[in-house]
């Protein structure tokens, strides 16, 4: 008696979904238009300017100092900064 090889229901559903996604992607066409370079420049110039006015007076306090770091070439002095909102 010959038995037919059956795939599980999950594998069949996954294969159907993959084929459907591939079909939809092919129908949609290319992801970007041919004149993408021109539209990118126009979009970059058309960005709106956003101004934020906080309700309360918000101050940013910063403390800066010079610290010594040890590197392969020898000790180097580098700037450090620590800031917080107050």
N, C-alpha and C positions, 0 to 999 in steps of 0.2 A: 504494500500500500504506500503510495507516495503522499507525503505531506508537503503542503506549500509553505514556504518560509514566510512568516508574517512579521512585519515590523510593529513595534509598539505604537500605541495611539499618540504618545508624546512626540515620537520621532516624526510621524506623519504630519502632525500639526505644525511642528517646527519647520519642516520642509515646505509646507504650504505657505506659512508666513514669510519664509525667506523668498520664495518665488514671487509672492505678491508684492513684497517690498522692492524686489528687483524690477518687477514690471512697472510699478509706480515711479521708480527712479528713472527708468528709461522713458516713460511718457512725459515726465516733467521737463526733460531736456537739460541743457547745461545749467549749472548752478549760478554762473555769473554772466551778465550780458557782455556782448562783444566790446561795448564802449565803457568798460568798467573804469578805466583810467580817468576819463573825463568826468564821470559822475562822482568819483572819489574826491577830485579837486573841488567840485561844486559843493559837495557836502562839507568838506573841511572849511570852506569859506562861509557857509551858512550856519555855523554853530552859534546858538544864542549865548549871550553873556548873562550869567546868573549872579545876582548880588544878594548876599544873605545879611539880614539885619537881626542880630540876636536880641531877644527881649531884655536880658540882663547884661550888664557890662561884664564881658568875659576877658580876662587878662591871661596872657601866657608868660610865665616867669621862666627864665633860663639862667643856668649857672654854667659858666665855661671855664676851662682851665687847660693847662698844658701838662701832658703826662709823658713819661719816658717809657718807651717800648723797647724790648730787647729783640733784635733781629739778627740774622746771620752776619750782616755787614757790620753790626755793632749797635749800640744804643741809639735810638732815634726819638726825637721829641715830636709828639703829635698832638693836635688839638682834640679836646673832648668837650662834649656838651650834654647837659641833662636839663630837660624842660618839663614843666607841668602846668596844668591849668588851675587858676585860682580865682 
